[in-house]
Amino acid sequence: MRRFDDEDLTGAEFRECILSRARMVGVVMQDAEIDGLVTNLVVNGVEVMTYVEAELDRRHPVRLLIRSDQPDDLREAWRQLREAWATTTERVRSMPENSGHHGVDGEWSMVETLRHLVFVHDSWFRRCVLGLTEPFTAMGLGPSFVMNQEESGLDSSARPSLDEVLAVRVRKASEIETWLAEVTPDQLAQTAPVPDDDRWPPYAKGRTVRQCLGTVLNEEWAHHGFCQRDLDKLSRQNSPQDS
């Protein structure tokens, strides 16, 4: 276990770090930001994630639909997610040229985010929900810890345009819409037909179809939020400064 005593970590950035069971005692934490999978977080003796999750549900009611086991709710969740992305797409088109290719603070650009969601679709819907063994879409973008990316069909040199990625996204969305239109609660409860090979995701075996679909929906919601956050920052950077 690493221990930091009397350290000044002002301005430190922890990226893709595992901080499970970390203890922060006598710390000063002002103007800090935590973004990630956080559970059972206790601040000054108070477990705060219950409040955080309730507030997120209040701000984003689609989260309640995403957690539902009812096909009608899941269909409505997908509709709202697609509508949100359509609005954000119109926003980025109204911004300075190539804004969709600009990331901020080391985060993915909007185009890279959409490419990642192509990868998510191939991983968790086509493979885990449909049980397909086809190679991944070449323009898909997986995180760095995903192994054997090129062997799975991903092209690390791909530099698609926004329109090219959106065209692929439309095709992927139609697959989910067609499937959701007919799915039943019993089908959602079945064990996912994950192919028996070593491609991503390796930990999906044994999960239900509903759980795998939930990963797709949660990724769509979370990354849309990240994209909105970063477009806000990009807009502020592009705004004329007061003289």
Residue, then its C-alpha position, 0 to 999 in steps of 0.5 A: m500500500r502506498r502512503f502519502d504523508d504531509e504531501d502537497l498534491t495541489g493540482a495533481e491529476f489521477r487518471e485511470c487510477i484505482l483508489s479503492r479503499a483509499r483513506m484521506v485523513g486530515v486532508v485539505m480538499q478545496d475546489a476538487e473534482i471527482d469523476g468516475l465510478v464512485t461507491n460508498l464514499v464517506v466524507n466526514g462520516v457521511e456516506v454521500m453517494t446516496y445523495v449524489e445518485a439521487e441528485l443525478d436521477r433528478r437532473h437526468p430522469v433518463r437514468l431511471l429508464i436505463r435501470s428499468d427491466q421493462p422493454d418499453d422503458l428501455r426503448e424510451a431510454w434509447r430514444q432519449l439518448r439518441e435525441a440528446w446526441a442529435t442535439t449535441t451534434e447540431r451544437v458542435r456543427s454550429m461551433p468553429e470548424n473542426s471543433g468536433h476534433h478538439g479535446v480539452d484537458g487531455e480528454w477525447s474529442m467529440v469524434e473520438t468519443l463517438r468512435h469509442l461508442v462504436f467500439v462499445h456497441d460492437s463489444w457489448f451489443r453485437r458480441c454480448v447481446l447478439g452473440l456475433t463473432e465478426p471483427f470490430t468496426a475499424m474506426g472504433l476506439g477502445p481504451s488503452f487497456v484493451m488488448n489485441q485491438e488490431e487483431s480484433g479489427l480496430d485500426s489505430s491509424a484511423r482518422p475519420s471525419l465527424d460525418e463518417v463516424l455519424a454515418v456508422r453511428v446511425r447504422k449501429a443505432s438502427e440495429i439496437e432500435t430493431w432489436l429493442a422493438e421486439v425484445t421481451p422481458d424473458q429475453l432480457a433475463q437470459t444469459a448473454p450469448v457471449p462468444d467463447d473467444d479471447r476478444w473484448p470484453p473478457y468479463a462479460k461471460g455469465r452476465t444477462v442480456r439486460q446487463c450487457l445492454g445496460t452497459v451500452l446505455n450507461e456508456e451512451w449517457a455517461h459519454h454524452g455528459f463528458c462530451q457536453r462538459d468538454l464542449d462547454k469548456l471549448s466554447r469558453q476557450n473560443s469566446p472573445q476575452d473581455s478587454 
